[in-house]
């Protein structure tokens, strides 16, 4: 029998991967954050995608089983608390896949588990939960998985389900390219409450996006990285056009009064810029704008 995968983070991507791994023949356990979520799950005992039902199990962080294989799909801002809740259960030589937006949490988990096979992943699959554990697979994309410094043969076993999975020999570059595009699009759409496509229709928004891209390229150059063949602004405009009718995840977080992942996107970039003694004022401005919006949301929720 194949070894069990535990999934930390039962949002849309975590549930999507639970179904993918189940179809691949793995037993799967979702790690849920509280008893209320576990009670919700017990009413279904699995995950629904359209007409298809996938039987998976669920447990709380203090479950009895050791964790030998772990997929982390929490929001990046929740990584430390979520991981620490299960840290004592994770085997020192565990297999770990970190599938998250932004940067920083991947390196943090790798530092916590120096003897484990820690890999990173990035996905373009689109999914959302229409109700607890009832999933809509809205757009089929690709998930790229790899390690920044080691090739692990067991990764090949993760491509046997219904998702498109590719082994990526340059996963750091892949994550950086996604971070750069997110820096260019997400904060702007969140502040201006607009669809992605509006960024290339509005001259002021487009000029700001170009300034953000120029600053991102300053940082990546200092890091010794070249992300794309052409300028970043060309790639950002192309993505904005291809996803013109979409609302960014950051804007959706704000509209649902949730904390965004700005600290692991623009915040990560600003921290690196500081280390390299670089000024990136446009990115810093939009980091402060999103932080102010988040502070206002927390203040309103307190009353």
C-alpha positions in Angstrom: 0.0 0.0 0.0 1.3 3.5 -0.9 2.3 5.7 2.0 -0.2 8.3 3.2 -0.1 12.0 2.3 -1.1 14.5 4.8 -2.3 17.9 3.5 -1.9 21.0 5.6 -4.4 23.6 4.3 -7.8 22.4 3.2 -8.6 25.3 0.9 -9.4 25.0 -2.8 -5.9 23.9 -3.9 -5.4 21.6 -0.9 -8.7 19.9 -1.7 -7.9 19.7 -5.4 -4.6 18.0 -4.6 -6.3 15.6 -2.1 -8.5 14.4 -5.0 -5.5 14.2 -7.4 -3.5 12.1 -4.9 -6.5 9.9 -4.1 -6.9 9.1 -7.8 -3.2 8.4 -7.9 -3.8 5.6 -5.3 -2.5 7.3 -2.2 -4.4 7.4 1.1 -4.9 11.1 2.0 -5.7 12.9 5.2 -6.6 16.6 5.4 -5.4 18.3 8.5 -8.2 20.7 9.6 -7.8 23.7 11.8 -10.6 23.1 14.3 -13.4 20.9 15.4 -16.0 22.9 13.5 -14.3 22.1 10.2 -13.9 18.5 11.2 -17.6 18.3 11.9 -18.4 19.9 8.5 -16.1 17.3 6.9 -17.7 14.4 8.7 -21.0 15.2 7.0 -19.4 14.5 3.6 -16.5 12.1 4.4 -14.8 13.3 1.2 -14.5 15.9 -1.5 -16.9 16.6 -4.4 -15.7 17.9 -7.8 -18.7 18.2 -10.0 -20.2 14.7 -10.2 -17.1 13.0 -8.9 -16.6 12.1 -5.3 -13.2 11.4 -3.7 -13.1 9.5 -0.4 -10.4 11.1 1.8 -10.0 11.3 5.6 -9.6 14.2 7.9 -8.1 14.9 11.3 -6.9 17.7 13.6 -3.4 18.9 14.0 -2.9 16.7 17.1 -3.8 13.5 15.3 -2.0 10.3 16.3 -0.3 9.3 13.1 3.3 10.4 12.3 3.6 12.4 9.1 5.9 10.9 6.5 4.6 12.8 3.4 3.3 16.3 3.7 1.8 18.8 1.2 1.6 22.4 2.5 -1.1 24.4 0.8 -1.9 27.0 3.5 -1.8 30.7 2.7 1.8 31.8 3.1 1.0 34.1 6.0 -0.4 31.1 7.9 2.6 28.8 7.3 4.4 29.3 10.6 1.5 28.8 12.9 0.1 25.9 10.9 3.4 24.1 10.6 4.2 24.5 14.2 0.9 22.9 15.1 2.1 19.6 13.6 5.8 20.0 13.9 6.2 17.2 16.4 4.4 14.7 14.1 6.6 15.4 11.1 9.3 12.8 10.5 12.9 14.2 10.3 13.3 12.5 6.9 9.8 13.3 5.6 8.9 14.1 2.0 7.5 17.7 1.9 5.9 19.7 -1.0 5.3 23.4 -0.3 2.7 24.6 -2.8 2.1 28.3 -2.1 2.0 31.8 -3.6 4.8 34.2 -2.7 8.2 33.6 -1.4 9.8 33.1 2.0 7.7 30.3 3.5 9.4 27.7 1.3 12.8 28.6 2.7 11.5 28.7 6.2 10.1 25.2 6.1 13.3 23.9 4.5 15.2 25.4 7.5 12.9 23.7 9.9 13.5 20.3 8.4 17.2 20.1 7.4 17.1 16.3 6.9 13.8 16.1 5.0 13.2 16.0 1.2 11.7 19.5 1.0 10.4 20.5 -2.5 8.6 23.6 -3.8 5.8 23.9 -6.2 3.8 26.4 -8.2 0.5 25.9 -10.0 -1.7 27.6 -12.6 -4.7 25.4 -11.8 -7.8 27.4 -11.0 -10.2 26.1 -8.3 -12.7 27.5 -5.8 -14.9 26.0 -3.1 -18.7 26.6 -3.7 -19.4 25.1 -0.3 -17.2 23.3 2.3 -15.4 20.4 0.6 -17.4 20.9 -2.7 -14.9 22.1 -5.3 -15.1 23.7 -8.7 -12.0 23.0 -10.9 -12.4 26.2 -12.8 -9.3 26.1 -15.0 -6.9 23.3 -15.8 -3.3 24.4 -15.7 0.1 23.0 -14.7 1.8 22.3 -11.4 5.5 22.4 -11.5 7.4 20.8 -8.6 11.1 20.6 -7.9 13.9 21.2 -5.4 16.2 24.2 -5.6 19.3 21.9 -5.0 18.4 18.2 -5.3 16.6 15.8 -7.7 14.2 13.5 -5.8 13.0 10.4 -7.9 9.8 10.1 -5.8 8.5 13.3 -7.4 7.7 11.3 -10.5 5.0 9.4 -8.7 3.0 12.6 -8.2 1.9 12.9 -11.9 -0.5 9.9 -12.0 -3.7 11.6 -11.2 -5.9 14.0 -13.2 -3.7 17.1 -12.7 -0.9 18.1 -15.1 2.3 17.8 -13.0 5.8 18.5 -14.3 9.1 18.1 -12.6 10.9 21.5 -12.7 14.7 21.7 -12.6 14.4 25.5 -12.1 11.7 25.7 -9.5 13.4 28.8 -7.9 13.1 30.6 -11.3 9.5 29.5 -11.7 8.6 30.9 -8.3 10.4 34.1 -9.0 8.6 34.6 -12.3 5.3 34.1 -10.6 6.3 36.5 -7.8 7.3 39.1 -10.3 3.9 39.0 -12.1 2.1 39.0 -8.8 4.0 42.1 -7.7 3.0 43.8 -10.9 -0.7 42.9 -10.9 -2.1 42.0 -7.5 -1.4 45.1 -5.3 -2.6 47.5 -8.1 -5.9 45.6 -8.6 -6.4 45.3 -4.9 -5.9 49.1 -4.2 -7.9 50.2 -7.2 -10.6 47.5 -6.9 -10.4 46.6 -10.5 -10.2 43.6 -12.8 -6.8 42.5 -14.1 -7.5 43.8 -17.6 -8.2 47.3 -16.3 -4.5 47.7 -15.6 -3.7 47.9 -19.3 -6.7 50.0 -20.3 -6.1 52.8 -17.8 -2.9 54.9 -18.6 -2.3 55.8 -15.0 -2.5 52.2 -13.8 -0.3 51.1 -16.7 2.4 53.7 -15.9 2.4 52.5 -12.2 2.6 48.9 -13.3 5.6 49.8 -15.5 7.3 51.5 -12.5 6.7 48.4 -10.3 8.2 46.2 -13.0 11.3 48.3 -13.4 11.9 48.1 -9.6 11.4 44.3 -9.6 14.0 44.0 -12.3 16.4 46.1 -10.1 16.1 43.5 -7.4 16.3 40.4 -9.6 19.4 41.8 -11.3 21.0 42.3 -7.8 20.0 38.6 -7.1 21.7 37.5 -10.3 18.5 36.5 -11.9 17.1 37.0 -15.4 13.4 36.0 -15.3 12.3 36.6 -18.9 13.8 37.2 -22.3 12.1 40.5 -22.6 11.1 43.2 -20.1 8.9 42.3 -17.2 6.3 44.9 -18.2 5.6 43.0 -21.4 5.0 39.7 -19.5 2.8 41.5 -17.0 0.7 43.1 -19.7 0.3 39.8 -21.5 -0.9 38.1 -18.2 -3.2 41.0 -17.5 -4.7 40.7 -21.0 -5.1 36.9 -20.8 -6.8 37.2 -17.4 -8.6 40.4 -18.2 -11.9 39.5 -16.7 -10.4 38.0 -13.5 -10.2 39.5 -10.1 -6.8 38.9 -8.5 -6.6 36.7 -5.3 -5.4 39.8 -3.4 -8.5 41.8 -4.4 -10.7 38.8 -3.5 -9.0 38.6 -0.1 -9.7 42.2 0.6 -13.3 42.0 -0.6 -13.8 39.0 1.8 -12.0 40.9 4.5 -9.2 38.4 4.8 -5.5 39.1 5.3 -3.7 39.1 2.0 -0.4 37.5 1.1 1.2 40.9 0.5 4.0 40.3 3.0 5.2 37.2 1.0 4.9 39.0 -2.4 5.7 42.7 -2.4 6.9 42.5 1.2 9.4 39.8 0.3 10.7 41.9 -2.6 11.0 45.0 -0.4 13.0 43.0 2.2 15.5 41.9 -0.5 15.8 45.4 -1.9 16.7 46.6 1.6 19.4 43.9 1.8 20.9 45.1 -1.5 20.5 48.8 -0.5 18.1 49.5 -3.4 15.3 51.9 -3.4 12.0 50.6 -4.8 9.5 53.4 -3.8 6.6 52.3 -5.9 6.5 48.8 -4.5 7.0 50.2 -1.0 4.1 52.6 -1.5 1.7 49.8 -2.5 3.0 47.6 0.3 2.0 50.3 2.7 -1.4 50.9 1.0 -2.3 47.2 1.3 -1.1 47.1 4.9 -3.3 50.1 5.6 -6.3 48.4 4.1 -5.7 45.3 6.2 -5.3 47.4 9.3 -8.6 49.1 8.6 -10.3 45.7 8.1 -9.0 44.4 11.4 -10.1 47.6 13.2 -13.6 47.3 11.7 -13.8 43.6 12.7 -12.9 44.5 16.3 -16.0 46.6 16.7 
